[in-house]
């Protein structure tokens, strides 16, 4: 059993690691801000900075105060993975597109982004919902969901990392660690990801069951996370078949990509809001009110701005009203969140 002081130090260390990764990523992002990226690139520039930052905040709040609960450590571990992914992405972008040849091993950085998202998302969207909020499975029978989803994630990571040929997210850059003659690995990788997706859906079901049984503040603590996971599940159900069957990556469904990013960010943001607004783990008791309100405002801003951006984009596409549509969407979504 880790004592509170040791846990606090470890939480600080992991949070600082995430901060260092993001600082380096942001520096490279700024240097290459005007460089267009391949259409196959996932999401928008810098989305990993947003996600890793919220993971660090929520993870630190829990792990430093309630070290016996694995939720905080899972959030921090996912934050480290996401921070590494973002740094690798920006390193590859700069070394391959902004200033080709200026950085060594840019192809290795691009390779990292090809597979590291799988274990990071497994921690965030599979294991955390199964264990939230008390750190335990709803019942032993849910262990099979965790096992199936984890096996799918491990196999998917291996096959995506070793598939030969061009990297899916960086066309024209060959996998430096691809297994020659094993072109079948990419197709098999798509297939073995299905148990992973089933695990994500199972995790959503477990949270829905907890929500139905909960009362009072506990329902509020679960509500936002359940909503985020439901949106994430819809994105997967739309995106995975398309990406797998079309072989065209994510080029044609940018809106689904961006909503998926929003749902990922909403997972740690929802947990942070549950901590600070609905007294999850009673952490707010040991934090000064000014700090509580400041962190809560940041989390709500982080959750609200991308949502306003996504909804505003739809409004703009439908109405063509430009700035006014974005402003309207921001006001509506901000009011809904508060």
C-alpha positions as CSV (number, residue, x, y, z in Angstrom):
1,X,0.0,0.0,0.0
2,X,1.5,3.3,-1.1
3,X,1.3,6.0,1.6
4,X,-0.2,9.4,0.8
5,X,3.1,11.3,0.7
6,X,4.7,8.8,-1.8
7,X,1.6,8.8,-3.9
8,X,1.6,12.6,-4.0
9,X,5.2,12.7,-5.1
10,X,4.6,10.1,-7.8
11,X,1.5,12.0,-9.0
12,X,3.5,15.2,-9.2
13,X,6.2,13.3,-11.2
14,X,3.8,12.0,-13.7
15,X,2.1,15.3,-14.1
16,X,5.4,17.0,-14.7
17,X,6.3,14.4,-17.2
18,X,3.1,15.2,-19.1
19,X,3.8,18.9,-18.8
20,X,7.4,18.4,-20.2
21,X,6.1,16.3,-23.2
22,X,3.4,18.9,-23.9
23,X,5.9,21.8,-23.7
24,X,8.1,20.2,-26.3
25,X,5.1,19.4,-28.5
26,X,3.7,22.9,-28.3
27,X,7.2,24.4,-29.3
28,X,7.2,22.1,-32.4
29,X,3.6,22.9,-33.1
30,X,4.3,26.6,-33.1
31,X,7.3,26.2,-35.4
32,X,5.2,24.2,-37.9
33,X,1.9,26.0,-37.4
34,X,1.5,27.0,-41.1
35,X,2.5,23.7,-42.6
36,X,-0.4,21.7,-44.1
37,X,-0.6,18.1,-43.1
38,X,-1.7,15.0,-45.0
39,X,-5.5,14.6,-45.2
40,X,-5.0,11.2,-43.5
41,X,-3.9,12.9,-40.3
42,X,-6.3,12.3,-37.4
43,X,-8.2,15.2,-35.8
44,X,-7.0,18.8,-35.8
45,X,-3.6,20.2,-35.0
46,X,-2.8,20.0,-31.3
47,X,-5.8,18.0,-30.1
48,X,-3.4,15.8,-28.0
49,X,-2.3,18.9,-26.0
50,X,-5.9,19.5,-25.0
51,X,-6.6,15.9,-24.0
52,X,-3.3,15.2,-22.2
53,X,-3.7,18.5,-20.2
54,X,-7.1,17.5,-18.9
55,X,-6.0,14.0,-18.2
56,X,-3.1,15.4,-16.1
57,X,-5.5,17.7,-14.1
58,X,-8.1,15.0,-13.3
59,X,-5.5,12.3,-12.7
60,X,-3.4,14.4,-10.4
61,X,-6.5,15.4,-8.3
62,X,-7.4,11.8,-7.7
63,X,-4.1,10.0,-7.4
64,X,-2.5,12.5,-5.0
65,X,-5.6,12.4,-2.7
66,X,-7.0,8.9,-3.1
67,X,-4.0,6.8,-4.1
68,X,-5.9,3.5,-3.4
69,X,-8.3,4.2,-6.3
70,X,-6.8,3.2,-9.6
71,X,-8.8,5.8,-11.6
72,X,-6.3,8.6,-11.0
73,X,-3.3,6.4,-12.0
74,X,-5.1,5.3,-15.1
75,X,-5.8,8.9,-16.1
76,X,-2.2,9.9,-15.5
77,X,-0.9,6.8,-17.5
78,X,-3.2,7.7,-20.4
79,X,-2.0,11.3,-20.1
80,X,1.6,10.2,-20.5
81,X,0.7,8.1,-23.5
82,X,-1.2,10.9,-25.1
83,X,1.5,13.4,-24.3
84,X,4.1,11.1,-26.0
85,X,1.8,10.7,-28.9
86,X,1.4,14.4,-29.4
87,X,5.1,15.1,-29.1
88,X,5.8,12.3,-31.6
89,X,3.2,13.7,-33.9
90,X,4.6,17.2,-33.8
91,X,8.2,15.9,-34.1
92,X,7.2,13.9,-37.2
93,X,5.3,16.9,-38.7
94,X,8.2,19.2,-38.3
95,X,10.9,16.7,-39.4
96,X,8.9,15.4,-42.4
97,X,6.9,18.4,-43.7
98,X,8.0,21.7,-42.2
99,X,11.7,21.2,-42.4
100,X,12.3,17.8,-44.1
101,X,15.5,16.2,-42.9
102,X,16.0,18.8,-40.1
103,X,15.3,16.2,-37.3
104,X,16.7,12.7,-37.0
105,X,14.4,9.7,-36.9
106,X,11.3,11.6,-37.9
107,X,9.9,8.4,-39.4
108,X,10.2,6.7,-36.0
109,X,8.2,9.5,-34.5
110,X,5.5,9.0,-37.2
111,X,5.6,5.2,-36.4
112,X,4.9,5.9,-32.7
113,X,1.7,7.8,-33.6
114,X,0.5,4.8,-35.6
115,X,0.0,2.6,-32.6
116,X,0.4,4.3,-29.3
117,X,-3.2,5.7,-29.3
118,X,-4.5,2.1,-28.9
119,X,-3.2,1.4,-25.4
120,X,-3.8,5.0,-24.3
121,X,-7.5,4.8,-25.4
122,X,-7.8,1.4,-23.7
123,X,-6.9,2.9,-20.4
124,X,-9.2,5.9,-20.9
125,X,-12.3,4.4,-22.6
126,X,-12.2,0.8,-21.4
127,X,-10.7,0.4,-18.0
128,X,-11.7,3.7,-16.4
129,X,-15.5,3.3,-17.2
130,X,-15.4,-0.3,-15.9
131,X,-13.8,0.8,-12.6
132,X,-15.5,4.3,-12.2
133,X,-16.1,5.7,-9.6
134,X,-15.1,3.4,-6.7
135,X,-12.1,1.6,-8.4
136,X,-13.9,-1.8,-8.6
137,X,-15.7,-3.7,-11.3
138,X,-19.5,-3.7,-10.9
139,X,-19.3,-7.5,-10.4
140,X,-16.7,-10.2,-11.2
141,X,-18.6,-11.1,-14.4
142,X,-17.4,-7.8,-16.0
143,X,-13.8,-9.1,-15.8
144,X,-14.4,-10.9,-19.1
145,X,-15.2,-7.5,-20.8
146,X,-11.9,-6.1,-19.5
147,X,-10.0,-9.2,-20.6
148,X,-11.5,-9.3,-24.1
149,X,-11.0,-5.6,-24.7
150,X,-7.4,-5.7,-23.4
151,X,-6.5,-8.6,-25.6
152,X,-8.0,-6.8,-28.7
153,X,-6.0,-3.7,-27.7
154,X,-2.7,-5.6,-27.3
155,X,-3.1,-7.5,-30.6
156,X,-4.2,-4.3,-32.4
157,X,-1.1,-2.5,-31.1
158,X,1.2,-5.2,-32.2
159,X,-0.2,-5.6,-35.7
160,X,-0.4,-1.8,-36.3
161,X,3.1,-1.4,-35.1
162,X,4.6,-4.1,-37.3
163,X,2.5,-3.8,-40.5
164,X,4.8,-3.2,-43.5
165,X,4.4,-0.5,-46.1
166,X,3.4,3.1,-45.8
167,X,2.1,4.3,-42.4
168,X,-1.7,4.9,-42.7
169,X,-1.6,8.3,-41.0
170,X,1.6,9.4,-42.9
171,X,1.4,8.3,-46.5
172,X,4.8,8.2,-48.3
173,X,6.6,7.3,-45.0
174,X,7.4,3.6,-44.7
175,X,7.1,1.8,-41.4
176,X,10.7,1.6,-40.2
177,X,9.9,-1.5,-38.1
178,X,7.5,-3.2,-40.6
179,X,7.8,-7.0,-41.1
180,X,8.8,-7.5,-44.8
181,X,6.4,-9.7,-46.7
182,X,3.7,-9.6,-44.0
183,X,1.3,-7.2,-45.8
184,X,-1.6,-9.3,-44.3
185,X,-0.8,-7.8,-40.9
186,X,-2.7,-4.6,-41.6
187,X,-5.9,-6.4,-42.5
188,X,-5.6,-8.7,-39.5
189,X,-5.0,-5.7,-37.3
190,X,-8.3,-4.3,-38.3
191,X,-10.0,-7.6,-37.5
192,X,-8.4,-8.0,-34.0
193,X,-9.6,-4.6,-33.1
194,X,-13.2,-5.8,-33.1
195,X,-12.8,-7.3,-29.6
196,X,-11.4,-4.0,-28.5
197,X,-14.5,-2.2,-29.8
198,X,-16.7,-4.7,-28.1
199,X,-14.8,-4.1,-24.9
200,X,-15.5,-0.3,-25.2
201,X,-19.2,-1.0,-25.7
202,X,-19.2,-3.3,-22.7
203,X,-17.6,-0.6,-20.6
204,X,-20.3,1.8,-21.7
205,X,-22.9,-0.8,-20.7
206,X,-21.4,-1.3,-17.2
207,X,-21.5,2.5,-16.6
208,X,-25.1,2.6,-17.8
209,X,-26.0,-0.1,-15.3
210,X,-24.3,1.8,-12.5
211,X,-26.2,5.0,-13.5
212,X,-29.6,3.2,-13.4
213,X,-28.9,2.0,-9.9
214,X,-27.4,5.3,-8.6
215,X,-29.3,8.0,-6.7
216,X,-28.7,11.6,-5.8
217,X,-25.2,13.1,-6.3
218,X,-23.9,9.7,-7.5
219,X,-26.1,10.0,-10.6
220,X,-24.7,13.4,-11.3
221,X,-21.2,12.0,-10.9
222,X,-21.9,9.4,-13.5
223,X,-24.1,11.4,-15.9
224,X,-21.4,13.4,-17.7
225,X,-19.1,10.5,-18.1
226,X,-21.9,8.3,-19.5
227,X,-22.8,11.0,-22.0
228,X,-19.1,11.3,-23.2
229,X,-18.8,7.5,-23.6
230,X,-22.1,7.3,-25.5
231,X,-20.9,9.9,-28.0
232,X,-17.6,8.0,-28.3
233,X,-19.4,4.7,-28.9
234,X,-21.5,6.3,-31.7
235,X,-18.3,7.7,-33.3
236,X,-16.7,4.2,-33.2
237,X,-19.8,2.5,-34.6
238,X,-19.8,5.0,-37.5
239,X,-16.1,5.3,-38.0
240,X,-14.7,1.8,-37.6
241,X,-16.7,0.1,-40.3
242,X,-16.0,3.0,-42.7
243,X,-12.3,3.1,-42.0
244,X,-12.0,-0.7,-42.2
245,X,-14.1,-1.3,-45.4
246,X,-13.3,1.8,-47.4
247,X,-9.5,1.7,-46.9
248,X,-9.5,5.5,-47.1
249,X,-8.7,6.3,-43.6
250,X,-10.6,9.2,-42.0
251,X,-10.3,11.7,-44.9
252,X,-14.0,11.9,-45.7
253,X,-15.5,12.0,-42.2
254,X,-13.6,14.8,-40.5
255,X,-16.7,15.7,-38.4
256,X,-16.8,12.2,-36.9
257,X,-13.1,12.6,-36.1
258,X,-13.5,15.9,-34.3
259,X,-16.5,14.8,-32.3
260,X,-14.5,11.7,-31.3
261,X,-11.7,13.9,-30.0
262,X,-14.3,16.0,-28.1
263,X,-15.7,12.8,-26.5
264,X,-12.2,11.7,-25.5
265,X,-11.5,15.1,-23.9
266,X,-14.9,15.0,-22.2
267,X,-14.0,11.8,-20.3
268,X,-11.4,13.2,-17.9
269,X,-13.3,16.6,-18.0
270,X,-16.4,14.8,-16.8
271,X,-14.5,13.1,-14.0
272,X,-12.9,16.4,-13.0
273,X,-16.3,18.1,-12.9
274,X,-17.7,15.2,-10.8
275,X,-14.8,15.8,-8.3
276,X,-15.2,19.5,-8.0
277,X,-18.9,20.1,-8.5
278,X,-20.5,16.9,-7.2
279,X,-18.1,16.1,-4.4
280,X,-16.7,12.9,-5.9
281,X,-14.1,11.4,-3.4
282,X,-14.7,14.5,-1.2
283,X,-11.5,16.0,-2.7
284,X,-13.0,19.4,-2.8
285,X,-13.0,19.4,1.0
286,X,-9.2,19.6,1.1
287,X,-8.8,22.1,-1.7
288,X,-9.4,25.8,-1.2
289,X,-12.6,27.0,-2.8
290,X,-10.8,29.5,-5.1
291,X,-8.7,26.6,-6.5
292,X,-11.8,24.5,-6.9
293,X,-13.6,27.2,-8.9
294,X,-10.5,27.9,-10.9
295,X,-9.9,24.3,-11.9
296,X,-13.6,23.7,-12.5
297,X,-13.7,26.8,-14.8
298,X,-10.8,25.4,-16.8
299,X,-12.4,22.0,-17.1
300,X,-15.7,23.5,-18.2
301,X,-13.9,25.8,-20.7
302,X,-12.0,22.8,-22.1
303,X,-15.2,20.8,-22.4
304,X,-17.3,23.7,-23.7
305,X,-15.0,25.3,-26.3
306,X,-14.5,22.2,-28.5
307,X,-18.2,21.4,-28.2
308,X,-19.1,24.9,-29.3
309,X,-16.6,24.6,-32.1
310,X,-18.0,21.3,-33.3
311,X,-21.6,22.4,-33.2
312,X,-20.7,25.8,-34.6
313,X,-19.1,24.1,-37.6
314,X,-22.3,22.3,-38.3
315,X,-24.3,25.5,-38.0
316,X,-21.9,27.3,-40.3
317,X,-22.1,24.4,-42.9
318,X,-25.9,24.5,-42.8
319,X,-26.6,28.3,-42.6
320,X,-23.4,29.9,-43.9
321,X,-23.8,32.7,-41.3
322,X,-20.1,32.6,-40.3
323,X,-19.1,34.4,-37.1
324,X,-22.7,34.8,-35.8
325,X,-23.3,31.0,-36.1
326,X,-20.1,30.3,-34.1
327,X,-21.1,32.8,-31.5
328,X,-24.6,31.4,-31.2
329,X,-23.3,27.9,-30.8
330,X,-20.9,29.0,-28.1
331,X,-23.5,30.7,-26.1
332,X,-25.9,27.8,-26.3
333,X,-23.4,25.2,-25.4
334,X,-21.9,27.3,-22.6
335,X,-25.3,27.8,-21.1
336,X,-26.1,24.1,-21.4
337,X,-22.9,23.1,-19.6
338,X,-23.3,25.5,-16.7
